């Protein structure tokens, strides 16, 4: 039994080690802001340093934010291409060339990549090899990033429309027309699509048929994308204000005035709202009442949308990526890229993936495969359960062998 107990001890150590590693690994970052609610939430332990793991350079500026799914990073470039890179080493797996700039950030769901382009099209590509499955043509540039929910692709165009497309074949189910171009990216929560427009409105639409549920009027264009958390819509405005609206009826709960235009989209986590402004600051606001908790000043405007957990990650037009303590705004580290940083950092498996200038960077710890970590934990758990069952069976057999024979056994 000594060997058996030693085996159990070894497996338990492996299992516990896997539990330590798993919190270090986030779930996949499947679309702009991480999920359809656009919360921008980072889970797991933060990357320990700003040390670059790899760098991949494209043919032009990269403002698209990365999606990271199954160990592959997907990102668009102003060189008209969508790239798929190995998230561990940055090696290119494939690229697909559209007819225009790719500012839109990809969504990757069910093995399909969805993205918009300045050639007026929304594309669906095979995420494994980049082959085109379908495209849908709008009447304007597509800067908006898609949200994919329940078999539908929600995306907007500079033609002023918000579209719902069948994710399988690209057929249009409905469109909703606003009063100006729409750069904002839709958030989709509980059957409702939330989005801003250049006409100054924040809209809530029925996700099934596109009917307007409500709209809220700001004092400037709304290019920021909303985050929906706990029944509240958080959004930045071109009028320099951050808004919190009731998700059910659009009533304003509070607003906070920054000192500059806002294109940054908010991250909402732990009772705080984090958002950047053209006044060079990133702000942390109380999510309930909008009161300022802290601000941190960078060297130029912040168009990047922060991602936040225990640490806030955000880019700035001063060519840097910043990691700030989420509680007090103290800088933990910064990293200088090859150009301005407008992309939103994606934090997956202990690494920060962000674009600056014409390059994509992986920063922080060594990337781990989330699938591998899950498998380690799952296999260890199965082995432990099997060994425990074996031990119980052996113990019962041993007890049975030691027990006295029943008197019935001696009857003739």
HELIX and SHEET records of a PDB file:
HELIX    1   1 UNK A    2  UNK A   24  1                                  23    
HELIX    2   2 UNK A  370  UNK A  402  1                                  33    
HELIX    3   3 UNK A  407  UNK A  410  5                                   4    
SHEET    1   A 4 UNK A  52  UNK A  57  0                                        
SHEET    2   A 4 UNK A 359  UNK A 364 -1                                        
SHEET    3   A 4 UNK A 351  UNK A 356 -1                                        
SHEET    4   A 4 UNK A 346  UNK A 348 -1                                        
SHEET    1   B 4 UNK A  67  UNK A  69  0                                        
SHEET    2   B 4 UNK A  72  UNK A  76 -1                                        
SHEET    3   B 4 UNK A  81  UNK A  86 -1                                        
SHEET    4   B 4 UNK A  92  UNK A  97 -1                                        
SHEET    1   C 4 UNK A 107  UNK A 109  0                                        
SHEET    2   C 4 UNK A 112  UNK A 116 -1                                        
SHEET    3   C 4 UNK A 121  UNK A 126 -1                                        
SHEET    4   C 4 UNK A 132  UNK A 137 -1                                        
SHEET    1   D 4 UNK A 147  UNK A 149  0                                        
SHEET    2   D 4 UNK A 152  UNK A 156 -1                                        
SHEET    3   D 4 UNK A 161  UNK A 166 -1                                        
SHEET    4   D 4 UNK A 172  UNK A 177 -1                                        
SHEET    1   E 4 UNK A 187  UNK A 189  0                                        
SHEET    2   E 4 UNK A 192  UNK A 196 -1                                        
SHEET    3   E 4 UNK A 201  UNK A 206 -1                                        
SHEET    4   E 4 UNK A 212  UNK A 217 -1                                        
SHEET    1   F 4 UNK A 227  UNK A 229  0                                        
SHEET    2   F 4 UNK A 232  UNK A 236 -1                                        
SHEET    3   F 4 UNK A 241  UNK A 246 -1                                        
SHEET    4   F 4 UNK A 252  UNK A 257 -1                                        
SHEET    1   G 4 UNK A 267  UNK A 269  0                                        
SHEET    2   G 4 UNK A 272  UNK A 276 -1                                        
SHEET    3   G 4 UNK A 281  UNK A 286 -1                                        
SHEET    4   G 4 UNK A 292  UNK A 297 -1                                        
SHEET    1   H 4 UNK A 307  UNK A 308  0                                        
SHEET    2   H 4 UNK A 311  UNK A 315 -1                                        
SHEET    3   H 4 UNK A 320  UNK A 325 -1                                        
SHEET    4   H 4 UNK A 331  UNK A 336 -1                                        
END                                                                             
